[in-house]
Protein backbone atom coordinates (compact mmCIF):
# COMPACT_ATOMS: atom_id res chain seq x y z
CA UNK A 1 0.00 0.00 0.00
CA UNK A 2 1.35 3.40 -0.91
CA UNK A 3 1.55 6.34 1.46
CA UNK A 4 -1.21 8.09 -0.55
CA UNK A 5 -3.53 5.08 -0.09
CA UNK A 6 -2.76 4.96 3.65
CA UNK A 7 -3.57 8.68 3.96
CA UNK A 8 -6.81 8.21 2.01
CA UNK A 9 -7.81 5.25 4.23
CA UNK A 10 -7.07 7.27 7.37
CA UNK A 11 -9.24 10.13 6.11
CA UNK A 12 -12.04 7.79 4.97
CA UNK A 13 -12.22 5.96 8.29
CA UNK A 14 -15.00 7.22 10.54
CA UNK A 15 -14.00 8.80 13.82
CA UNK A 16 -14.29 6.84 17.04
CA UNK A 17 -17.03 9.22 18.21
CA UNK A 18 -18.99 8.54 15.02
CA UNK A 19 -18.67 4.79 15.59
CA UNK A 20 -19.85 5.16 19.19
CA UNK A 21 -22.89 7.11 17.97
CA UNK A 22 -23.61 4.39 15.39
CA UNK A 23 -23.49 1.75 18.14
CA UNK A 24 -25.84 3.87 20.26
CA UNK A 25 -28.32 4.23 17.39
CA UNK A 26 -28.20 0.51 16.57
CA UNK A 27 -28.65 -0.47 20.22
CA UNK A 28 -31.55 1.93 20.61
CA UNK A 29 -33.30 0.63 17.47
CA UNK A 30 -32.99 -3.00 18.57
CA UNK A 31 -33.99 -2.15 22.16
CA UNK A 32 -37.00 -0.23 20.91
CA UNK A 33 -38.12 -3.24 18.89
CA UNK A 34 -37.51 -5.67 21.78
CA UNK A 35 -39.20 -3.53 24.44
CA UNK A 36 -42.20 -2.34 22.40
CA UNK A 37 -44.24 -5.53 23.05
CA UNK A 38 -43.72 -4.92 26.79
CA UNK A 39 -45.02 -1.36 26.46
CA UNK A 40 -41.64 0.21 27.23
CA UNK A 41 -39.37 2.60 25.40
CA UNK A 42 -35.59 2.39 25.80
CA UNK A 43 -35.68 5.65 27.80
CA UNK A 44 -38.35 4.29 30.15
CA UNK A 45 -36.34 1.09 30.54
CA UNK A 46 -33.26 3.14 31.42
CA UNK A 47 -35.18 5.14 34.01
CA UNK A 48 -36.59 1.96 35.58
CA UNK A 49 -33.16 0.33 35.76
CA UNK A 50 -31.76 3.45 37.42
CA UNK A 51 -34.52 3.23 40.03
CA UNK A 52 -33.85 -0.50 40.42
CA UNK A 53 -30.21 0.23 41.31
CA UNK A 54 -30.93 3.30 43.37
CA UNK A 55 -34.48 4.16 44.36
CA UNK A 56 -35.68 7.19 46.22
CA UNK A 57 -34.65 9.70 43.56
CA UNK A 58 -36.31 13.00 42.72
CA UNK A 59 -37.34 13.58 39.11
CA UNK A 60 -34.36 15.91 38.67
CA UNK A 61 -31.93 13.30 40.03
CA UNK A 62 -33.50 10.61 37.88
CA UNK A 63 -33.28 12.84 34.81
CA UNK A 64 -29.53 13.33 35.32
CA UNK A 65 -28.93 9.62 35.78
CA UNK A 66 -31.12 8.63 32.83
CA UNK A 67 -29.64 11.27 30.49
CA UNK A 68 -32.86 13.26 30.06
CA UNK A 69 -33.93 16.86 30.51
CA UNK A 70 -35.95 17.44 33.69
CA UNK A 71 -39.02 18.46 31.66
CA UNK A 72 -38.90 15.20 29.69
CA UNK A 73 -38.41 13.19 32.86
CA UNK A 74 -41.37 14.89 34.54
CA UNK A 75 -43.68 13.62 31.78
CA UNK A 76 -42.10 10.16 31.87
CA UNK A 77 -42.36 9.90 35.66
CA UNK A 78 -46.06 10.73 35.49
CA UNK A 79 -46.57 8.07 32.80
CA UNK A 80 -44.63 5.42 34.76
CA UNK A 81 -46.53 6.31 37.92
CA UNK A 82 -49.90 6.10 36.13
CA UNK A 83 -48.93 2.63 34.87
CA UNK A 84 -48.08 1.55 38.42
CA UNK A 85 -44.41 0.93 37.59
CA UNK A 86 -43.12 3.50 40.06
CA UNK A 87 -44.47 5.22 43.15
CA UNK A 88 -43.63 8.66 44.49
CA UNK A 89 -43.54 9.69 48.11
CA UNK A 90 -42.46 12.80 49.98
CA UNK A 91 -38.75 12.96 50.70
CA UNK A 92 -38.37 12.82 54.50
CA UNK A 93 -35.47 15.28 54.23
CA UNK A 94 -37.39 17.79 52.11
CA UNK A 95 -41.18 17.50 52.19
CA UNK A 96 -41.50 19.61 49.03
CA UNK A 97 -39.71 16.95 46.95
CA UNK A 98 -41.29 13.74 45.68
CA UNK A 99 -38.94 10.78 45.32
CA UNK A 100 -39.60 7.90 42.96
CA UNK A 101 -39.16 4.21 43.70
CA UNK A 102 -39.76 1.09 41.68
CA UNK A 103 -42.95 -0.82 42.49
CA UNK A 104 -43.34 -4.60 42.47
CA UNK A 105 -45.06 -4.22 39.11
CA UNK A 106 -42.07 -2.24 37.83
CA UNK A 107 -39.67 -4.92 39.08
CA UNK A 108 -41.72 -7.62 37.36
CA UNK A 109 -41.64 -5.72 34.07
CA UNK A 110 -37.86 -5.33 34.34
CA UNK A 111 -37.56 -9.08 34.95
CA UNK A 112 -39.58 -9.71 31.80
CA UNK A 113 -37.43 -7.25 29.85
CA UNK A 114 -34.17 -8.71 31.16
CA UNK A 115 -33.84 -11.64 28.73
CA UNK A 116 -34.51 -9.33 25.76
CA UNK A 117 -31.78 -6.93 26.87
CA UNK A 118 -29.37 -9.76 27.63
CA UNK A 119 -29.92 -11.12 24.11
CA UNK A 120 -29.12 -7.74 22.57
CA UNK A 121 -25.89 -7.57 24.55
CA UNK A 122 -25.08 -11.15 23.52
CA UNK A 123 -25.54 -10.22 19.86
CA UNK A 124 -23.31 -7.18 20.30
CA UNK A 125 -20.54 -9.26 21.86
CA UNK A 126 -21.10 -12.54 19.95
CA UNK A 127 -18.14 -12.21 17.63
CA UNK A 128 -15.76 -11.32 20.46
CA UNK A 129 -13.84 -13.74 22.61
CA UNK A 130 -14.48 -13.57 26.33
CA UNK A 131 -11.15 -11.76 26.73
CA UNK A 132 -11.90 -9.28 23.96
CA UNK A 133 -15.37 -8.65 25.38
CA UNK A 134 -13.83 -7.85 28.77
CA UNK A 135 -11.27 -5.58 27.09
CA UNK A 136 -14.05 -3.84 25.14
CA UNK A 137 -15.98 -3.18 28.35
CA UNK A 138 -12.81 -1.98 30.09
CA UNK A 139 -12.05 0.36 27.18
CA UNK A 140 -15.58 1.77 27.35
CA UNK A 141 -15.18 2.38 31.10
CA UNK A 142 -11.83 4.11 30.51
CA UNK A 143 -13.39 6.32 27.85
CA UNK A 144 -16.27 7.21 30.17
CA UNK A 145 -13.85 8.04 32.98
CA UNK A 146 -11.71 10.22 30.71
CA UNK A 147 -14.69 12.12 29.32
CA UNK A 148 -16.26 12.48 32.77
CA UNK A 149 -13.03 14.11 33.94
CA UNK A 150 -13.05 16.36 30.87
CA UNK A 151 -16.68 17.30 31.47
CA UNK A 152 -15.90 18.19 35.09
CA UNK A 153 -12.99 20.35 33.95
CA UNK A 154 -15.42 22.15 31.63
CA UNK A 155 -17.99 22.51 34.40
CA UNK A 156 -20.61 20.31 32.73
CA UNK A 157 -22.27 17.13 33.94
CA UNK A 158 -21.47 13.73 32.49
CA UNK A 159 -23.37 11.69 35.05
CA UNK A 160 -23.67 8.00 34.33
CA UNK A 161 -26.19 5.72 36.02
CA UNK A 162 -23.42 3.22 36.72
CA UNK A 163 -21.39 5.86 38.53
CA UNK A 164 -24.08 6.86 40.97
Backbone as JSON Lines, residues from 0, in Angstrom:
{"i":0,"aa":"X","n":[0.86,-1.18,0.0],"ca":[0.0,0.0,0.0],"c":[0.9,1.23,0.0]}
{"i":1,"aa":"X","n":[0.55,2.18,-0.83],"ca":[1.35,3.4,-0.91],"c":[0.95,4.35,0.21]}
{"i":2,"aa":"X","n":[1.82,5.33,0.43],"ca":[1.55,6.34,1.46],"c":[0.27,7.1,1.15]}
{"i":3,"aa":"X","n":[0.01,7.37,-0.15],"ca":[-1.21,8.09,-0.55],"c":[-2.45,7.27,-0.2]}
{"i":4,"aa":"X","n":[-2.39,5.95,-0.43],"ca":[-3.53,5.08,-0.09],"c":[-3.74,5.04,1.42]}
{"i":5,"aa":"X","n":[-2.65,4.97,2.18],"ca":[-2.76,4.96,3.65],"c":[-3.4,6.25,4.14]}
{"i":6,"aa":"X","n":[-2.98,7.4,3.56],"ca":[-3.57,8.68,3.96],"c":[-5.06,8.72,3.62]}
{"i":7,"aa":"X","n":[-5.42,8.21,2.42],"ca":[-6.81,8.21,2.01],"c":[-7.64,7.32,2.93]}
{"i":8,"aa":"X","n":[-7.11,6.15,3.31],"ca":[-7.81,5.25,4.23],"c":[-7.99,5.89,5.6]}
{"i":9,"aa":"X","n":[-6.97,6.61,6.07],"ca":[-7.07,7.27,7.37],"c":[-8.15,8.35,7.34]}
{"i":10,"aa":"X","n":[-8.23,9.08,6.24],"ca":[-9.24,10.13,6.11],"c":[-10.63,9.51,5.96]}
{"i":11,"aa":"X","n":[-10.75,8.41,5.23],"ca":[-12.04,7.79,4.97],"c":[-12.6,7.06,6.18]}
{"i":12,"aa":"X","n":[-11.75,6.68,7.12],"ca":[-12.22,5.96,8.29],"c":[-13.05,6.87,9.17]}
{"i":13,"aa":"X","n":[-14.2,6.38,9.65],"ca":[-15.0,7.22,10.54],"c":[-14.3,7.41,11.88]}
{"i":14,"aa":"X","n":[-14.6,8.52,12.52],"ca":[-14.0,8.8,13.82],"c":[-14.56,7.83,14.87]}
{"i":15,"aa":"X","n":[-13.84,7.68,15.94],"ca":[-14.29,6.84,17.04],"c":[-15.62,7.35,17.58]}
{"i":16,"aa":"X","n":[-15.78,8.66,17.71],"ca":[-17.03,9.22,18.21],"c":[-18.2,8.89,17.29]}
{"i":17,"aa":"X","n":[-17.95,8.9,15.98],"ca":[-18.99,8.54,15.02],"c":[-19.38,7.07,15.21]}
{"i":18,"aa":"X","n":[-18.39,6.2,15.38],"ca":[-18.67,4.79,15.59],"c":[-19.46,4.56,16.88]}
{"i":19,"aa":"X","n":[-19.11,5.28,17.93],"ca":[-19.85,5.16,19.19],"c":[-21.31,5.57,18.98]}
{"i":20,"aa":"X","n":[-21.52,6.65,18.25],"ca":[-22.89,7.11,17.97],"c":[-23.64,6.07,17.15]}
{"i":21,"aa":"X","n":[-22.97,5.44,16.19],"ca":[-23.61,4.39,15.39],"c":[-24.01,3.21,16.26]}
{"i":22,"aa":"X","n":[-23.15,2.83,17.2],"ca":[-23.49,1.75,18.14],"c":[-24.7,2.15,18.95]}
{"i":23,"aa":"X","n":[-24.7,3.39,19.46],"ca":[-25.84,3.87,20.26],"c":[-27.14,3.79,19.46]}
{"i":24,"aa":"X","n":[-27.12,4.24,18.22],"ca":[-28.32,4.23,17.39],"c":[-28.79,2.8,17.11]}
{"i":25,"aa":"X","n":[-27.84,1.9,16.83],"ca":[-28.2,0.51,16.57],"c":[-28.78,-0.15,17.82]}
{"i":26,"aa":"X","n":[-28.15,0.09,18.96],"ca":[-28.65,-0.47,20.22],"c":[-30.05,0.06,20.5]}
{"i":27,"aa":"X","n":[-30.23,1.33,20.32],"ca":[-31.55,1.93,20.61],"c":[-32.63,1.36,19.69]}
{"i":28,"aa":"X","n":[-32.32,1.17,18.41],"ca":[-33.3,0.63,17.47],"c":[-33.69,-0.8,17.86]}
{"i":29,"aa":"X","n":[-32.71,-1.61,18.2],"ca":[-32.99,-3.0,18.57],"c":[-33.71,-3.06,19.91]}
{"i":30,"aa":"X","n":[-33.29,-2.2,20.86],"ca":[-33.99,-2.15,22.16],"c":[-35.43,-1.71,21.98]}
{"i":31,"aa":"X","n":[-35.64,-0.72,21.15],"ca":[-37.0,-0.23,20.91],"c":[-37.88,-1.37,20.39]}
{"i":32,"aa":"X","n":[-37.37,-2.13,19.44],"ca":[-38.12,-3.24,18.89],"c":[-38.37,-4.33,19.94]}
{"i":33,"aa":"X","n":[-37.37,-4.62,20.76],"ca":[-37.51,-5.67,21.78],"c":[-38.44,-5.27,22.91]}
{"i":34,"aa":"X","n":[-38.42,-3.99,23.29],"ca":[-39.2,-3.53,24.44],"c":[-40.63,-3.11,24.09]}
{"i":35,"aa":"X","n":[-40.87,-2.81,22.82],"ca":[-42.2,-2.34,22.4],"c":[-43.31,-3.3,22.82]}
{"i":36,"aa":"X","n":[-43.16,-4.62,22.63],"ca":[-44.24,-5.53,23.05],"c":[-44.51,-5.49,24.56]}
{"i":37,"aa":"X","n":[-43.54,-5.03,25.34],"ca":[-43.72,-4.92,26.79],"c":[-44.29,-3.55,27.18]}
{"i":38,"aa":"X","n":[-44.49,-2.69,26.18],"ca":[-45.02,-1.36,26.46],"c":[-44.0,-0.4,27.02]}
{"i":39,"aa":"X","n":[-42.73,-0.64,26.73],"ca":[-41.64,0.21,27.23],"c":[-40.86,0.81,26.08]}
{"i":40,"aa":"X","n":[-40.34,2.01,26.31],"ca":[-39.37,2.6,25.4],"c":[-37.98,2.39,26.01]}
{"i":41,"aa":"X","n":[-36.93,2.5,25.22],"ca":[-35.59,2.39,25.8],"c":[-35.35,3.42,26.91]}
{"i":42,"aa":"X","n":[-35.87,4.64,26.76],"ca":[-35.68,5.65,27.8],"c":[-36.41,5.29,29.09]}
{"i":43,"aa":"X","n":[-37.62,4.74,28.97],"ca":[-38.35,4.29,30.15],"c":[-37.61,3.13,30.81]}
{"i":44,"aa":"X","n":[-37.11,2.21,30.0],"ca":[-36.34,1.09,30.54],"c":[-35.13,1.59,31.31]}
{"i":45,"aa":"X","n":[-34.43,2.56,30.75],"ca":[-33.26,3.14,31.42],"c":[-33.66,3.74,32.76]}
{"i":46,"aa":"X","n":[-34.73,4.52,32.76],"ca":[-35.18,5.14,34.01],"c":[-35.54,4.08,35.06]}
{"i":47,"aa":"X","n":[-36.22,3.02,34.64],"ca":[-36.59,1.96,35.58],"c":[-35.36,1.24,36.13]}
{"i":48,"aa":"X","n":[-34.37,1.0,35.27],"ca":[-33.16,0.33,35.76],"c":[-32.37,1.22,36.72]}
{"i":49,"aa":"X","n":[-32.4,2.53,36.48],"ca":[-31.76,3.45,37.42],"c":[-32.44,3.35,38.78]}
{"i":50,"aa":"X","n":[-33.77,3.34,38.77],"ca":[-34.52,3.23,40.03],"c":[-34.32,1.86,40.68]}
{"i":51,"aa":"X","n":[-34.11,0.84,39.87],"ca":[-33.85,-0.5,40.42],"c":[-32.53,-0.5,41.2]}
{"i":52,"aa":"X","n":[-31.52,0.17,40.64],"ca":[-30.21,0.23,41.31],"c":[-30.19,1.19,42.48]}
{"i":53,"aa":"X","n":[-30.97,2.27,42.34],"ca":[-30.93,3.3,43.37],"c":[-32.27,4.02,43.42]}
{"i":54,"aa":"X","n":[-33.16,3.54,44.24],"ca":[-34.48,4.16,44.36],"c":[-34.43,5.4,45.22]}
{"i":55,"aa":"X","n":[-35.58,6.01,45.4],"ca":[-35.68,7.19,46.22],"c":[-35.04,8.41,45.59]}
{"i":56,"aa":"X","n":[-35.24,8.57,44.28],"ca":[-34.65,9.7,43.56],"c":[-35.75,10.7,43.17]}
{"i":57,"aa":"X","n":[-35.4,11.97,43.23],"ca":[-36.31,13.0,42.72],"c":[-36.31,12.91,41.19]}
{"i":58,"aa":"X","n":[-37.29,13.56,40.58],"ca":[-37.34,13.58,39.11],"c":[-36.08,14.21,38.53]}
{"i":59,"aa":"X","n":[-35.58,15.26,39.16],"ca":[-34.36,15.91,38.67],"c":[-33.16,14.98,38.76]}
{"i":60,"aa":"X","n":[-33.03,14.26,39.88],"ca":[-31.93,13.3,40.03],"c":[-32.06,12.18,39.0]}
{"i":61,"aa":"X","n":[-33.27,11.68,38.84],"ca":[-33.5,10.61,37.88],"c":[-33.2,11.08,36.46]}
{"i":62,"aa":"X","n":[-33.56,12.29,36.14],"ca":[-33.28,12.84,34.81],"c":[-31.78,12.85,34.53]}
{"i":63,"aa":"X","n":[-30.99,13.31,35.51],"ca":[-29.53,13.33,35.32],"c":[-28.99,11.93,35.1]}
{"i":64,"aa":"X","n":[-29.45,10.98,35.86],"ca":[-28.93,9.62,35.78],"c":[-29.44,8.86,34.57]}
{"i":65,"aa":"X","n":[-30.55,9.28,34.01],"ca":[-31.12,8.63,32.83],"c":[-30.86,9.43,31.55]}
{"i":66,"aa":"X","n":[-30.06,10.47,31.64],"ca":[-29.64,11.27,30.49],"c":[-30.79,12.0,29.82]}
{"i":67,"aa":"X","n":[-31.72,12.53,30.6],"ca":[-32.86,13.26,30.06],"c":[-32.94,14.65,30.65]}
{"i":68,"aa":"X","n":[-33.65,15.53,29.96],"ca":[-33.93,16.86,30.51],"c":[-34.99,16.71,31.6]}
{"i":69,"aa":"X","n":[-34.95,17.55,32.61],"ca":[-35.95,17.44,33.69],"c":[-37.39,17.51,33.19]}
{"i":70,"aa":"X","n":[-37.66,18.34,32.18],"ca":[-39.02,18.46,31.66],"c":[-39.48,17.13,31.04]}
{"i":71,"aa":"X","n":[-38.59,16.49,30.3],"ca":[-38.9,15.2,29.69],"c":[-39.13,14.15,30.76]}
{"i":72,"aa":"X","n":[-38.29,14.17,31.78],"ca":[-38.41,13.19,32.86],"c":[-39.71,13.39,33.62]}
{"i":73,"aa":"X","n":[-40.12,14.62,33.81],"ca":[-41.37,14.89,34.54],"c":[-42.54,14.17,33.86]}
{"i":74,"aa":"X","n":[-42.62,14.29,32.53],"ca":[-43.68,13.62,31.78],"c":[-43.54,12.11,31.9]}
{"i":75,"aa":"X","n":[-42.32,11.6,31.79],"ca":[-42.1,10.16,31.87],"c":[-42.45,9.62,33.25]}
{"i":76,"aa":"X","n":[-42.06,10.34,34.3],"ca":[-42.36,9.9,35.66],"c":[-43.87,9.8,35.86]}
{"i":77,"aa":"X","n":[-44.6,10.78,35.37],"ca":[-46.06,10.73,35.49],"c":[-46.63,9.51,34.76]}
{"i":78,"aa":"X","n":[-46.11,9.23,33.58],"ca":[-46.57,8.07,32.8],"c":[-46.25,6.77,33.54]}
{"i":79,"aa":"X","n":[-45.03,6.64,34.04],"ca":[-44.63,5.42,34.76],"c":[-45.44,5.26,36.04]}
{"i":80,"aa":"X","n":[-45.73,6.37,36.7],"ca":[-46.53,6.31,37.92],"c":[-47.97,5.89,37.58]}
{"i":81,"aa":"X","n":[-48.54,6.45,36.54],"ca":[-49.9,6.1,36.13],"c":[-50.01,4.62,35.77]}
{"i":82,"aa":"X","n":[-48.94,4.06,35.23],"ca":[-48.93,2.63,34.87],"c":[-48.64,1.74,36.07]}
{"i":83,"aa":"X","n":[-48.35,2.33,37.22],"ca":[-48.08,1.55,38.42],"c":[-46.69,0.94,38.46]}
{"i":84,"aa":"X","n":[-45.77,1.46,37.64],"ca":[-44.41,0.93,37.59],"c":[-43.5,1.59,38.62]}
{"i":85,"aa":"X","n":[-43.86,2.8,39.01],"ca":[-43.12,3.5,40.06],"c":[-44.13,4.13,41.02]}
{"i":86,"aa":"X","n":[-43.66,4.45,42.2],"ca":[-44.47,5.22,43.15],"c":[-43.64,6.41,43.57]}
{"i":87,"aa":"X","n":[-44.33,7.47,44.01],"ca":[-43.63,8.66,44.49],"c":[-44.16,9.01,45.87]}
{"i":88,"aa":"X","n":[-43.22,9.31,46.74],"ca":[-43.54,9.69,48.11],"c":[-42.74,10.93,48.46]}
{"i":89,"aa":"X","n":[-43.18,11.61,49.5],"ca":[-42.46,12.8,49.98],"c":[-41.09,12.38,50.51]}
{"i":90,"aa":"X","n":[-40.1,13.18,50.19],"ca":[-38.75,12.96,50.7],"c":[-38.75,13.38,52.17]}
{"i":91,"aa":"X","n":[-38.37,12.47,53.08],"ca":[-38.37,12.82,54.5],"c":[-37.45,14.01,54.81]}
{"i":92,"aa":"X","n":[-36.41,14.19,54.0],"ca":[-35.47,15.28,54.23],"c":[-35.93,16.61,53.67]}
{"i":93,"aa":"X","n":[-36.89,16.57,52.73],"ca":[-37.39,17.79,52.11],"c":[-38.81,17.5,51.65]}
{"i":94,"aa":"X","n":[-39.77,17.84,52.44],"ca":[-41.18,17.5,52.19],"c":[-41.73,18.08,50.89]}
{"i":95,"aa":"X","n":[-41.03,19.05,50.3],"ca":[-41.5,19.61,49.03],"c":[-41.12,18.73,47.83]}
{"i":96,"aa":"X","n":[-40.22,17.78,48.04],"ca":[-39.71,16.95,46.95],"c":[-40.37,15.58,46.99]}
{"i":97,"aa":"X","n":[-40.78,15.1,45.81],"ca":[-41.29,13.74,45.68],"c":[-40.16,12.86,45.15]}
{"i":98,"aa":"X","n":[-39.98,11.7,45.78],"ca":[-38.94,10.78,45.32],"c":[-39.62,9.54,44.74]}
{"i":99,"aa":"X","n":[-39.04,9.04,43.67],"ca":[-39.6,7.9,42.96],"c":[-38.9,6.61,43.37]}
{"i":100,"aa":"X","n":[-39.68,5.55,43.42],"ca":[-39.16,4.21,43.7],"c":[-39.87,3.22,42.79]}
{"i":101,"aa":"X","n":[-39.2,2.15,42.5],"ca":[-39.76,1.09,41.68],"c":[-40.81,0.31,42.48]}
{"i":102,"aa":"X","n":[-41.92,-0.01,41.85],"ca":[-42.95,-0.82,42.49],"c":[-42.7,-2.29,42.15]}
{"i":103,"aa":"X","n":[-43.44,-3.18,42.8],"ca":[-43.34,-4.6,42.47],"c":[-43.69,-4.83,41.0]}
{"i":104,"aa":"X","n":[-44.68,-4.11,40.52],"ca":[-45.06,-4.22,39.11],"c":[-43.92,-3.77,38.19]}
{"i":105,"aa":"X","n":[-43.22,-2.71,38.59],"ca":[-42.07,-2.24,37.83],"c":[-40.94,-3.26,37.83]}
{"i":106,"aa":"X","n":[-40.71,-3.88,38.99],"ca":[-39.67,-4.92,39.08],"c":[-40.02,-6.11,38.19]}
{"i":107,"aa":"X","n":[-41.29,-6.49,38.2],"ca":[-41.72,-7.62,37.36],"c":[-41.51,-7.31,35.88]}
{"i":108,"aa":"X","n":[-41.83,-6.1,35.47],"ca":[-41.64,-5.72,34.07],"c":[-40.16,-5.74,33.71]}
{"i":109,"aa":"X","n":[-39.3,-5.27,34.6],"ca":[-37.86,-5.33,34.34],"c":[-37.38,-6.77,34.23]}
{"i":110,"aa":"X","n":[-37.92,-7.66,35.04],"ca":[-37.56,-9.08,34.95],"c":[-37.97,-9.65,33.6]}
{"i":111,"aa":"X","n":[-39.14,-9.25,33.11],"ca":[-39.58,-9.71,31.8],"c":[-38.73,-9.13,30.68]}
{"i":112,"aa":"X","n":[-38.26,-7.9,30.87],"ca":[-37.43,-7.25,29.85],"c":[-36.0,-7.79,29.85]}
{"i":113,"aa":"X","n":[-35.56,-8.27,31.0],"ca":[-34.17,-8.71,31.16],"c":[-33.65,-9.64,30.07]}
{"i":114,"aa":"X","n":[-34.35,-10.74,29.77],"ca":[-33.84,-11.64,28.73],"c":[-33.7,-10.97,27.35]}
{"i":115,"aa":"X","n":[-34.6,-10.05,27.04],"ca":[-34.51,-9.33,25.76],"c":[-33.24,-8.48,25.71]}
{"i":116,"aa":"X","n":[-32.96,-7.8,26.81],"ca":[-31.78,-6.93,26.87],"c":[-30.51,-7.77,26.87]}
{"i":117,"aa":"X","n":[-30.53,-8.86,27.61],"ca":[-29.37,-9.76,27.63],"c":[-29.07,-10.31,26.23]}
{"i":118,"aa":"X","n":[-30.12,-10.61,25.46],"ca":[-29.92,-11.12,24.11],"c":[-29.27,-10.06,23.22]}
{"i":119,"aa":"X","n":[-29.71,-8.82,23.36],"ca":[-29.12,-7.74,22.57],"c":[-27.64,-7.61,22.89]}
{"i":120,"aa":"X","n":[-27.3,-7.65,24.18],"ca":[-25.89,-7.57,24.55],"c":[-25.12,-8.78,24.02]}
{"i":121,"aa":"X","n":[-25.74,-9.95,24.05],"ca":[-25.08,-11.15,23.52],"c":[-24.79,-11.0,22.03]}
{"i":122,"aa":"X","n":[-25.75,-10.44,21.29],"ca":[-25.54,-10.22,19.86],"c":[-24.39,-9.24,19.64]}
{"i":123,"aa":"X","n":[-24.37,-8.17,20.42],"ca":[-23.31,-7.18,20.3],"c":[-21.93,-7.81,20.5]}
{"i":124,"aa":"X","n":[-21.84,-8.69,21.48],"ca":[-20.54,-9.26,21.86],"c":[-20.26,-10.63,21.25]}
{"i":125,"aa":"X","n":[-21.18,-11.16,20.45],"ca":[-21.1,-12.54,19.95],"c":[-19.82,-12.86,19.2]}
{"i":126,"aa":"X","n":[-19.33,-11.94,18.44],"ca":[-18.14,-12.21,17.63],"c":[-16.84,-11.96,18.39]}
{"i":127,"aa":"X","n":[-16.95,-11.59,19.65],"ca":[-15.76,-11.32,20.46],"c":[-15.48,-12.49,21.39]}
{"i":128,"aa":"X","n":[-14.2,-12.75,21.6],"ca":[-13.84,-13.74,22.61],"c":[-14.19,-13.17,23.98]}
{"i":129,"aa":"X","n":[-14.19,-14.04,24.97],"ca":[-14.48,-13.57,26.33],"c":[-13.46,-12.5,26.75]}
{"i":130,"aa":"X","n":[-12.21,-12.72,26.39],"ca":[-11.15,-11.76,26.73],"c":[-11.38,-10.43,26.0]}
{"i":131,"aa":"X","n":[-11.69,-10.51,24.72],"ca":[-11.9,-9.28,23.96],"c":[-13.13,-8.53,24.46]}
{"i":132,"aa":"X","n":[-14.17,-9.26,24.82],"ca":[-15.37,-8.65,25.38],"c":[-15.03,-7.89,26.66]}
{"i":133,"aa":"X","n":[-14.24,-8.51,27.52],"ca":[-13.83,-7.85,28.77],"c":[-12.98,-6.62,28.47]}
{"i":134,"aa":"X","n":[-12.1,-6.72,27.48],"ca":[-11.27,-5.58,27.09],"c":[-12.12,-4.46,26.51]}
{"i":135,"aa":"X","n":[-13.12,-4.82,25.73],"ca":[-14.05,-3.84,25.14],"c":[-14.77,-3.08,26.25]}
{"i":136,"aa":"X","n":[-15.29,-3.82,27.22],"ca":[-15.98,-3.18,28.35],"c":[-15.02,-2.3,29.15]}
{"i":137,"aa":"X","n":[-13.8,-2.78,29.36],"ca":[-12.81,-1.98,30.09],"c":[-12.47,-0.7,29.32]}
{"i":138,"aa":"X","n":[-12.34,-0.82,28.01],"ca":[-12.05,0.36,27.18],"c":[-13.19,1.37,27.24]}
{"i":139,"aa":"X","n":[-14.43,0.87,27.23],"ca":[-15.58,1.77,27.35],"c":[-15.54,2.49,28.69]}
{"i":140,"aa":"X","n":[-15.26,1.75,29.77],"ca":[-15.18,2.38,31.1],"c":[-14.07,3.43,31.15]}
{"i":141,"aa":"X","n":[-12.93,3.14,30.54],"ca":[-11.83,4.11,30.51],"c":[-12.24,5.36,29.75]}
{"i":142,"aa":"X","n":[-12.92,5.17,28.62],"ca":[-13.39,6.32,27.85],"c":[-14.39,7.16,28.64]}
{"i":143,"aa":"X","n":[-15.3,6.49,29.34],"ca":[-16.27,7.21,30.17],"c":[-15.55,7.99,31.26]}
{"i":144,"aa":"X","n":[-14.59,7.36,31.91],"ca":[-13.85,8.04,32.98],"c":[-13.11,9.26,32.44]}
{"i":145,"aa":"X","n":[-12.46,9.1,31.29],"ca":[-11.71,10.22,30.71],"c":[-12.63,11.37,30.34]}
{"i":146,"aa":"X","n":[-13.77,11.05,29.73],"ca":[-14.69,12.12,29.32],"c":[-15.43,12.72,30.51]}
{"i":147,"aa":"X","n":[-15.65,11.94,31.56],"ca":[-16.26,12.48,32.77],"c":[-15.32,13.5,33.41]}
{"i":148,"aa":"X","n":[-14.03,13.17,33.43],"ca":[-13.03,14.11,33.94],"c":[-12.99,15.37,33.09]}
{"i":149,"aa":"X","n":[-13.04,15.21,31.78],"ca":[-13.05,16.36,30.87],"c":[-14.29,17.21,31.08]}
{"i":150,"aa":"X","n":[-15.44,16.56,31.24],"ca":[-16.68,17.3,31.47],"c":[-16.59,18.1,32.77]}
{"i":151,"aa":"X","n":[-16.05,17.49,33.81],"ca":[-15.9,18.19,35.09],"c":[-14.99,19.4,34.94]}
{"i":152,"aa":"X","n":[-13.91,19.24,34.18],"ca":[-12.99,20.35,33.95],"c":[-13.69,21.49,33.21]}
{"i":153,"aa":"X","n":[-14.67,21.15,32.39],"ca":[-15.42,22.15,31.63],"c":[-16.61,22.68,32.43]}
{"i":154,"aa":"X","n":[-16.87,22.08,33.58],"ca":[-17.99,22.51,34.4],"c":[-19.34,22.01,33.92]}
{"i":155,"aa":"X","n":[-19.35,20.9,33.18],"ca":[-20.61,20.31,32.73],"c":[-20.75,18.93,33.32]}
{"i":156,"aa":"X","n":[-21.98,18.43,33.34],"ca":[-22.27,17.13,33.94],"c":[-22.14,16.02,32.91]}
{"i":157,"aa":"X","n":[-21.54,14.93,33.32],"ca":[-21.47,13.73,32.49],"c":[-21.85,12.54,33.36]}
{"i":158,"aa":"X","n":[-22.95,12.7,34.12],"ca":[-23.37,11.69,35.05],"c":[-23.78,10.42,34.33]}
{"i":159,"aa":"X","n":[-23.32,9.31,34.84],"ca":[-23.67,8.0,34.33],"c":[-24.4,7.22,35.4]}
{"i":160,"aa":"X","n":[-25.48,6.5,35.02],"ca":[-26.19,5.72,36.02],"c":[-25.28,4.75,36.75]}
{"i":161,"aa":"X","n":[-24.31,4.19,36.08],"ca":[-23.42,3.22,36.72],"c":[-22.52,3.87,37.75]}
{"i":162,"aa":"X","n":[-22.29,5.16,37.61],"ca":[-21.39,5.86,38.53],"c":[-22.05,6.29,39.81]}
{"i":163,"aa":"X","n":[-23.36,6.3,39.83],"ca":[-24.08,6.86,40.97],"c":[-24.29,5.83,42.06]}
